[in-house]
């Protein structure tokens, strides 16, 4: 392979972070040291007391002012205020009964706007859209997942929709002006952590939907979701492995959805799930689930399991071999099934911690066998695409096949995202398959 992959075509569909897009999330006043405030009441109690001290006209006036100030920035603000007050119900009972306006105003004091993609919009993955009714002839509708980063370097998950034309031309739908968090429809606490089900309102567009951390294990971020359309006995489900970051520890967890409106988030168990970067094969192999993972921070392993939620052991199948990946290698999303075998996109880290994207071809029946491997990167940071939050990085969390091409969304310097397309036949030739 030449030093530049001439069969790869970079697009100009730049998806950049937009600080104007905000969600509302719970606000918790910091607790002051007891020696500075030696009372039984917290700052939250003081805020509630101050609201209750207002006369009804002042409460109504303040609530109207809040609604006017934030008009058009969020859906159903009064319902959001009520929901926040409901969560605080136990703490509020000590204060007696409230009027509806008081409850809503109290709820508003314990929320804040959060610009969830103020810093970055990156590490995308792509899958076919579950609804292909509007797809052009010979084309395909797709869903793109993206990692968004806002204040405090907290990562969340957001989405876009788009179209691949018959000739491989790409378009991304306009982004909705509003953004919303889902309702927690179910939460089950287990020894391995919370199992959570989330539901968005049907009226919300796909690009409005933001999955923000909702458990302790995710409290500092839902990172690098690798979505895949999984087929099992004529049933298609979308799964994504992602890294849950608590601020102290990481682990792999799993998202499951069929419609990108309702989601189930489940911790993964087993030794292999204690690291990041797991990617699920799009179907079972010999009756077992299969993952590509990196337990040792350096090499890629093939893991098989009878249980989708438990992953142990594994067999090392790819190790750093070429200079552009001497530091470490990892997967860049779920393997893609081709006639020739499983196409696995990889990332390699080289000198000056430069991240590049390469590829390997695995045997279709026995993915532990490596049939071919790119000696040079398919995609590497270009001079015009190397500046950003983390310089000298190109990265993806998953590509997709469409006809004779690979559609490859990728991130630039952990800041924004773009697309490239790759002719499968040329890639196979370059890898000398």
Secondary structure, DSSP 8 states (H G I E B T S, - for coil): --SS-TTEEE----B---TT--EEEE-------TTTS-SS--HHHHHHHHHHTS-HHHHHHHHHHHHHHTTTTSS-HHHHHHHHHHHTHHHHGGG----HHHHHHHHHHTEEEE-TTSSEEEEEEEEE-S--TT--TT-EEEEEEEEEE-GGG-EEEEEEEEEE-TTS-EEE----S--EE-EEEEEEEETTEEEEEEE--TTS-GGGEEE---SGGGTTEEEEEEEEEEEETTEEEEEEEEEEE-SS-EEEEEEEESSSSEEEEEE-BSGGGGSS--EE-SS-BTTBEEEEE-TTSSSEEEEEESSTTB----EEEE---SGGGSSEEEE-SS-EE-SSSEEEEEEEE-GGG-EEEEEEEE-SS-TTSEEEE-SS-SEE--GGG--SSSSSBEE-SB-EEETTEEEEEEEETTTEEEEEEEEHHHHHHHTT-
